[in-house]
Amino acid sequence: MITEAIILAGGFGTRLQSVVFDLPKPMAPVNEKPFLDYQFLYLKHFGIKKVILSVGHLHPMITLHYGNSFEGMELDYAIEHAPLGTGGGLRLAIEKCNSKLVLVLNGDSFFDINLNSLYKQHNTFMADCSLALRQVEDTSRYGTIKQGNNSAIASFKEKTGEAKPGLINAGIYILDKEIYLQKTKAGKKFSIEKDFFEKKIKELNIFGFPYTGYFIDIGIPEDFEKAQNDFKEFKYK
């Protein structure tokens, strides 16, 4: 099983600033605890031993709060001194990993899936990259994904703003460290979604696996408020 994870926690949280304007988005308080606490507890449950946080905006609020450990898990930080986007920030963080395979999570969403299942599927399909997918009723905030044969991802579609059902990338990935380093450039700002997944779709084995677990993205005030209630009975302790 994978023992190292990266959390992408460097975003500006523009849409959430009306309610949380002085904190990095992953530090937004959910029932008086930073949102990151819930992600750490989830990762600990599945045996993750080390988490590297890709941080940038207001990063001292994260590094000073958590230090180098959380309930026995080792924490490390890849600090962006200039914005590198999700792809560039991930590249900085993945260099700190020792394992061949690395789990990656978005720092502003939570998707309750069985990580052991995703790992098994990644190996069974001999994937270079695996994405956890989620069917949602309203895709207006997200790009959507079309799957081809045998779970391969056929295409990534842009956000349309239309409130219609669809399959989305839900922000949990398994990546091969060496492949990611080979296929990207150090110190460059880029998006993992647009500049890696979409552009490398024909040369890499990129698979998507749909799950039906609880999903929330706290990037807008309405869902941030929804999380306050949903996380009162958080099952990972």
C-alpha positions in Angstrom: 0.0 0.0 0.0 1.0 3.6 -0.5 2.6 5.2 2.6 3.3 8.7 1.3 0.7 11.4 0.4 0.8 15.0 -0.9 -1.9 17.5 -0.1 -2.2 20.5 -2.5 -2.7 23.3 0.0 -1.2 26.3 -1.8 -4.3 27.9 -3.4 -5.7 31.4 -2.8 -9.3 30.4 -2.0 -10.7 33.4 -3.9 -14.3 32.2 -3.8 -14.2 31.6 -0.1 -12.8 34.9 0.9 -16.1 36.4 1.9 -16.2 34.0 4.9 -12.6 33.0 5.4 -10.4 35.9 4.2 -7.4 35.6 6.5 -6.5 31.9 6.3 -5.3 29.5 3.6 -8.4 27.6 2.4 -7.3 24.2 3.9 -7.1 25.9 7.3 -10.8 27.0 7.1 -12.4 26.0 10.4 -14.9 23.2 10.3 -16.5 22.8 13.7 -13.6 24.7 15.2 -10.9 22.5 13.6 -8.9 23.2 10.4 -10.3 21.3 7.4 -6.8 19.7 7.1 -7.4 17.9 10.4 -10.1 15.8 8.7 -7.9 14.9 5.8 -5.0 13.9 8.1 -7.3 11.6 10.1 -8.6 10.0 6.9 -5.1 9.4 5.6 -3.9 8.0 9.0 -6.8 5.5 8.9 -5.5 4.1 5.6 -1.9 3.8 6.9 -0.3 6.9 5.4 3.0 7.5 7.3 4.2 10.7 5.7 2.3 13.7 4.3 4.0 16.5 2.2 2.0 19.6 2.0 2.4 21.8 -1.1 1.9 25.3 0.4 2.2 28.8 -0.8 -0.4 31.5 0.1 -0.2 32.3 3.9 1.9 29.1 4.4 3.2 30.0 7.9 -0.3 29.6 9.2 -0.1 25.9 8.2 3.6 25.2 9.0 3.5 26.8 12.4 0.2 25.2 13.3 1.2 21.6 12.5 5.0 21.5 12.7 6.5 18.2 11.7 3.9 15.7 12.8 0.2 15.0 13.3 -0.8 12.1 15.5 2.3 10.1 14.6 2.3 10.9 10.9 5.4 12.7 9.6 4.7 16.1 8.0 6.9 17.9 5.6 6.4 21.0 3.4 7.2 22.1 -0.2 6.9 25.9 -0.1 6.1 27.9 -3.2 7.8 31.3 -3.0 6.1 32.2 -6.2 2.8 30.7 -7.4 3.5 27.4 -9.4 -0.1 26.2 -9.9 -1.3 22.8 -8.9 1.1 21.0 -11.3 4.2 23.0 -10.3 3.4 22.9 -6.6 3.0 19.1 -6.9 6.3 18.7 -8.7 8.1 20.6 -5.9 6.4 18.3 -3.3 6.9 15.0 -5.2 10.6 15.5 -5.1 10.4 15.0 -1.4 8.8 11.6 -1.7 10.8 8.4 -1.4 8.2 6.0 -2.8 7.5 5.1 -6.4 3.8 5.6 -6.1 2.4 8.7 -4.4 -1.2 9.6 -3.3 -2.3 13.2 -4.1 -5.2 15.0 -2.6 -6.7 18.4 -3.1 -6.5 20.5 0.1 -10.0 22.0 -0.3 -12.1 18.9 -0.9 -12.9 15.6 0.8 -13.9 12.4 -1.0 -14.6 9.4 1.2 -13.2 6.4 -0.8 -11.4 3.3 0.1 -7.8 4.1 -0.7 -6.8 0.4 -0.7 -9.3 -0.2 -3.5 -7.9 2.7 -5.6 -4.4 1.3 -5.1 -5.5 -2.1 -6.1 -7.2 -0.8 -9.3 -4.1 1.3 -10.1 -1.9 -1.8 -10.0 -4.4 -4.1 -11.8 -4.7 -1.7 -14.7 -0.9 -1.0 -14.7 -1.8 2.7 -14.7 0.7 5.6 -15.0 -1.9 7.8 -13.3 -5.2 6.9 -11.6 -8.0 9.4 -10.8 -10.9 8.9 -8.4 -14.0 10.0 -10.1 -17.4 11.0 -8.8 -20.8 11.4 -10.5 -22.5 14.6 -9.5 -25.8 16.2 -10.3 -24.4 19.7 -11.0 -21.1 19.9 -12.9 -21.2 23.7 -13.4 -18.2 24.2 -11.0 -16.1 21.4 -12.5 -14.7 20.1 -15.7 -16.1 16.7 -16.7 -14.5 13.5 -17.8 -15.5 11.0 -20.5 -14.3 7.4 -20.1 -13.5 5.1 -23.0 -13.0 1.4 -22.9 -11.8 -0.5 -19.8 -11.8 2.6 -17.4 -9.3 4.5 -19.5 -10.0 8.3 -19.6 -10.9 9.3 -23.1 -11.2 13.1 -22.6 -11.3 16.0 -20.2 -13.9 18.6 -20.9 -13.8 22.2 -19.8 -16.2 23.8 -17.3 -19.3 24.8 -19.2 -21.2 26.5 -16.3 -24.2 24.3 -17.1 -26.0 22.7 -14.2 -26.2 19.1 -15.5 -25.1 15.7 -14.3 -21.7 14.3 -15.1 -18.5 12.6 -14.0 -15.9 14.7 -12.4 -12.3 14.4 -11.3 -12.8 14.5 -7.5 -9.3 15.4 -6.5 -7.7 12.1 -5.4 -4.9 10.7 -7.6 -2.2 8.0 -7.6 0.9 9.1 -9.6 4.2 7.4 -10.5 6.9 9.8 -9.1 9.5 9.1 -11.8 7.0 9.5 -14.7 5.7 12.8 -13.3 9.2 14.1 -12.9 10.2 13.0 -16.4 7.1 14.5 -18.0 7.2 17.9 -16.3 9.6 20.8 -15.9 11.0 22.1 -12.6 10.2 25.7 -11.5 7.4 26.1 -14.1 3.9 27.3 -13.2 1.3 24.9 -14.6 -2.0 23.1 -13.9 -2.0 19.4 -13.2 -5.4 19.1 -14.8 -4.9 21.1 -18.0 -1.2 20.9 -18.6 -0.5 17.3 -17.4 -3.6 15.1 -17.4 -5.2 16.6 -20.5 -2.0 17.1 -22.6 -0.5 13.7 -21.7 -3.6 11.7 -22.2 -2.4 10.1 -25.5 1.1 9.1 -24.2 0.3 7.9 -20.7 -2.0 5.3 -19.3 -4.4 7.5 -17.4 -7.3 5.7 -15.8 -10.4 6.8 -13.9 -12.3 4.9 -11.3 -15.8 6.1 -10.2 -16.7 5.9 -6.5 -20.0 6.8 -4.8 -18.7 8.0 -1.4 -19.4 11.3 0.3 -17.9 14.2 -1.6 -17.6 17.9 -0.7 -15.6 20.8 -2.1 -15.5 23.6 0.5 -14.4 26.2 -2.2 -17.7 28.1 -2.0 -19.4 29.6 1.0 -22.5 27.3 0.6 -20.5 24.1 0.8 -18.3 25.4 3.5 -21.4 26.0 5.6 -22.7 22.5 4.6 -19.5 21.0 5.9 -20.1 22.4 9.4 -23.0 20.0 9.7 -21.8 17.1 7.7 -18.5 16.8 9.6 -20.1 16.7 13.1 -20.2 12.9 12.8 -16.9 12.4 11.0 -16.1 8.7 11.0 -12.3 8.8 11.0 -11.0 9.4 14.5 
